[in-house]
Amino acid sequence: MALLKKAQSGDKKAHEAFVTANLRLVLSIVQRFYGRKQSADDIFQVGCVGLIKAMKNFNTAYDLRFSTYAVPMIVGEIRRFLRDSSALRVSRSLRDTAYKALQVRHDLETTGDKEATNEEIAACMALPVREVTYALDAISDPVSLYDPVYHDGDETVMVMDQIADDKYDADRWTRSVAVSEALDKLPDRERRILMLRFYEGKTQMEVSEEIGISQAQVSRLEKSAIKELNKLIS
């Protein structure tokens, strides 16, 4: 506490000594966030920022361990960094709700002996459970369908395997995306002919009347478009 008071009063040596003495605390928290896309070094630096903020704001008059105050401050700083650098942009109001929910969760789990549920968090915030759940989900990192969830020798189970629908398999979905992207690269008239023929089920005669060209031209353009489509997909 004496060193902390000196650091808060502007003593640079005490400031440096106090931060150095608490780097293990930052490191222990940073380890919770390993495996994220951001580098461990970046997360550690952000954690140090949280430590310095905690050091500056800690009230030494209270009978409270510094680590008890610093841990949520460091965690909050890291979570804000991860949230703001996420590939998915989330609205400010939603992020604020999620941050408050995380703080409430921490408070509940600090005073209790079990993991806080979204229902308990929502009750403390006087919000619908759905709103709290949605906010927390919004700041979660996106997961790739190809991320492994189980691996045993030659057998690998991916996220896709756990949510796959028998009516719409992965190969069919991949082909559908490839065809859609290839269609976008075709000239407007050829793309329209294929859409009318194979998505709306019209005959060549009906297509010729709608576009205003002969059936023979429709047939020729259709064959040419299919040939180009196969080249783009392969």
FENFENTA-V267092 format. One line per field, one symbol per residue. ss: DSSP state (H for helix, E for strand, L for the rest). burial: b if it has 16 or more other ideal C-beta (glycine too) atoms within 10 Angstrom, else e. Layout:
BEGIN
ss: ???
burial: ???
END
This chain:
BEGIN
ss: LHHHHHHHLLLHHHHHHHHHHLHHHHHHHHHHHLLLLLLHHHHHHHHHHHHHHHHHHLLLLLLLLHHHHHHHHHHHHHHHHHHHLLLLLLLHHHHHHHHHHHHHHHHHHHHLLLLLLHHHHHHHHLLLHHHHHHHHHHLLLLLLLLLEEEEELLEEEEHHHHHLELLELHHHHHHHHHHHHHHHLLLHHHHHHHHHHHHLLLLHHHHHHHHLLLHHHHHHHHHHHHHHHHHHHL
burial: eeebebbbeeeeebbeebeeebeebbeebbeebeebeeeeeebbebbbebbbebbeebeeeeeeebeeebbbbbbbbbbbbbbeebeeeeeeebbebbbbbbbbbeebeeeeeeebebebbbeebeeeeeebeebbebbeeeeeeeeeeeeeeeeeebeeeeeeeeeeeeeeeeeeeeeeebbeebeeebbbbbebbeeeebebeebbeeeeeeeebbeebbeebbeebeeeee
END
